[in-house]
Amino acid sequence: MGPGRLTKKERHQLILSEVRRSASIRISKLARRIGVAGETIRRDLAELGKAGLLNRTYGGATISLMTSEPVISERALTMVEERARIARGTAGLVKKGQIVMIDGGSTTYEVARSLSQLKQDLIIITNSTGVASVAGANPTFRVILCPGTYDSREGSVLGEDTVEFVNRYNADLAIIGASGVTTDGPNDMISGAVAVKRAMMARSLSTVLVVTNDKFGRASLERICALRDISDLVTDREPQAELRVAIEGTGAEIHVFASS
């Protein structure tokens, strides 16, 4: 497939990776690199800007410190194959009969779906209505849904009641997502979600971070934890060298499920 025949989704992913690589980049350079007209790039940048994934600048774009994130229903439409590979890979880390805490998110939702198809006799504790729904489809699972204030953008409950409820339980694994991962650790846009992730991690013997490769090098509002607090990272592509070295330096294991 020539570069001019990339799908819009592929173009968007290419643009984001180019902008991330050089922090800021001009439209003319992007157009040449991707092999499409400048006008096409302008439209792409406008859409990516509207989704909160980058900042438009005069004549180009810069990656923004993320101050907003598309709603979960929109995020679920991107990186579909990558999320599916991550989900199957993560399911392989879960053993029959374990207690698993899963927080809300588009990647963690896919993990729950894979678990419900591949595993038996799990207890799932979650603050996500979507995760509860797909996990509950497996008759051998016991699903415990946290109380709290419902956030329709995230399809999850958040708040003090949620954190208090999580603190009542013990789990083998916490499976969490993030808006971004830097050498400083995973981060997230929504403070209420961060509090739930931390509570789940504190009540679990180990933590599995599940992220698509577009999250690498991305920083958003609040740090969830340090890299050393993660026992496993499951993703679809090797992190950049600096980040990989930082993760491996903590003793965490990186599991990459790339397309074959």
N, C-alpha and C positions, 0 to 999 in steps of 0.2 A: 504494500500500500504506500503510495507516494505521500509526502508530507501534506500536499494540497488536499488530500482526500481523507484527512483525519476527521473523525466525528467531533462534534462540538465538545463532548465530554472529554475526549482525548486532548483536544486543543486546550481546554481549561486546565487540565492537569499539567500539561506541558508548560503553560504560562506560569502557573503557580510554582512549579519546580524551578523555572528560569528566574523568576523574581526572588524566590528564596535564596537561590545560589548567589545572586549578586546584590541582594538587599533592595536595589532599585534598578530599573531598566527602562530604556526608551522604546516607544511604540515601533519606530522604524527598525530597531534592532530585533525586537520580538517578531515582527512581520517577516523579516529576512530569515531568522532562525527557524520559524515554523513553516514558512513558505506560503503565506496567504497575504491578502491585501491589508494595508494598514487599517482600512475601514472595518474589516472583520475583527481585527485585534481590538479596536476601539469599542465595538459592541460587546466583545468578550469581557473586556476590562470593566465595562459598565455593569454587566451582569454579576461578575465576581465581586465588584465593589458593593453592589446592592445586597449580595449574600453575606457581606461583612468579612470576606476572605482577604481583601487587600484594599489599600487606599489609592485612589486615583491621584496622580499629580499632573502638572501641566506637561503634556507630551509623553507621559509614561505612567509608571505605577511603582509603589513601594509596598512591601508586606507590612501590614499594620500590626501593632501590638493589639491582639484581638480584644475588642471591647463588646462584641456581640457575636452570636453564633446562630446559624439558621435553625429553625425549629426542627425537632427530631424527625418529623415526617419528611422534611426536605433532605435532611442529612442521610436518611435511609435510602434515598434514591441515588446517592453517589457511592463510588468504590464498592459496588455490590459484590463483585466476584472476590475482591480482596477480603472483605468482611467474612464471606462464606468460608474462605480458606483458613482465616484466623480462627473462626468459630470451630471448625472441625479439629484444628490443631489443639485448641484450648480444651475441647472435650476430651482429648486423649490424655490430658494431665489430671483428669478427675476420676477417682476410683469409686466403684460401686459402694453405696451405703454412706458416702460422705455428706457432711453438712456444708453447704456452699452459700455464701452471701454474694449477691449479684446486684450491683447498683444500676441505675437507669442510664440508657444511652443506646445509640444505634448499633454499635459493635457488640455491646454486652447483650442486647436483644438477640442478635444472631447466635451468640454463644448459647443462650438459653434454649434457642430453637434446636441447635445441634445436640445439646445435652438431652433434650426431651426425646430425640430420635435415636440416640446412641447409648443411653445409660439407663440404669435401673436403680430404684430404691434410694434416691437422693432426697435430702431435705433442703429445699431452696428457701432462703430468706431474702426478700427483695423489697425495694421501695418503688419498683416500677410496675405499673399495671400491665404493660405489654409483656414484660418478663414473666409475671405471674400467670398471665393468660396462656402463653406458649408452654411454660413449664407444667401448668395444670392439665394440659392435654395428655400428659403421660400418667396413666392411672397408678403407677408405682411410686410417683413422687408425692411427697408432702410439701405443700407450698404455704409459706407464712408471709403474708403481705403486711408491711409496716403501715401504721396509721400516720397521719400528718396532713399538711396543707398541700392540696393538689396543684401542681404547676402544669398547665395544659401544654405549654411549649415543650416541656421535657417528658410529658407522660409519666411523671413520677410525683411521689409525695416527698416533701422536705420539711424542715423545721425542727424545733426542740423536741416535739413528741416523737418524731421519727428517730432522732439520735438516742433519746431515752429508751425507746423500744429496742433498738439494735443492741444497746448495752446490756440487755437481759440475757443475751444468747452467747453461746460459744460455737465457733465454726472451724472446720478444717482449712477452708480456703475462702479468701475474699477475691472476687473477680471484678475489677474496676476498669473503667475507661477514663480518658482524659482529653481535654481540648488541645493539649500540646505536651511535648516532652523536650526538655533542654538538659544540659549537663547539671543544672540546678535541681532537676527533678521534674516529675509530671505536674501539670498545672491545669486549672479549669476556670471557666468563665463565670460559673454560678456559685457564689459563696455557700448557699444552702446545700448544694450538691457536694461541695468539698467537705463540709462538716459530716455528711452521711458517709462519704468514702473513708474519711479518717476513722470514724466510729467502727465501720465494718473491718478495717484493717486491724484496729486495736483488739477486736474480739476474735480474730482469726489467727491460726497458726502460721499461715503463709499468705502472701498476696501475689496475684497474677495480674499484671497490667496488660490490657489488650488495646492496641492502637494500630490504625492504618498508617502507612509510611508518610502520608501528608502531614502527620502531626509532629514529625521530627524537626527540631529546631524552632518550633513555634512556641511563643510565650503568650500567655493570657493572664488575666487578672490575679489569680491567687494560686500560690504553690500548694500542692496537696501534701507532699512529703519529699524527703530526700531520696535519691536513687537507691541508697543502701537499704531503704525500707521495703523495697520490692524484691521478691524472690525469683520471679520469672517475668520476662517480657515476651509477649507473643505478637508477632507482626507479619507483614507480607513482603518486606524487603529489608535488607541489611541497613541499619542506621549508618549515618555518615561516620567516618573514622573517629573523630573526636568524641562523639556521643557513644559509639560502641565501646571505645576504650574506657570511658567513664563508667558505663554500666558494668562491663566485665570486671572492672577494678573493685566493684562492691561485692563480687562473688555471685551476682545474679546471673541467671541463665537466659540467653536470648534464643528464642525459637523462631526461625524464619520459615514461613510457608509461602514460598514464591510460586508463581505460575510455572507449570512444567513446560 
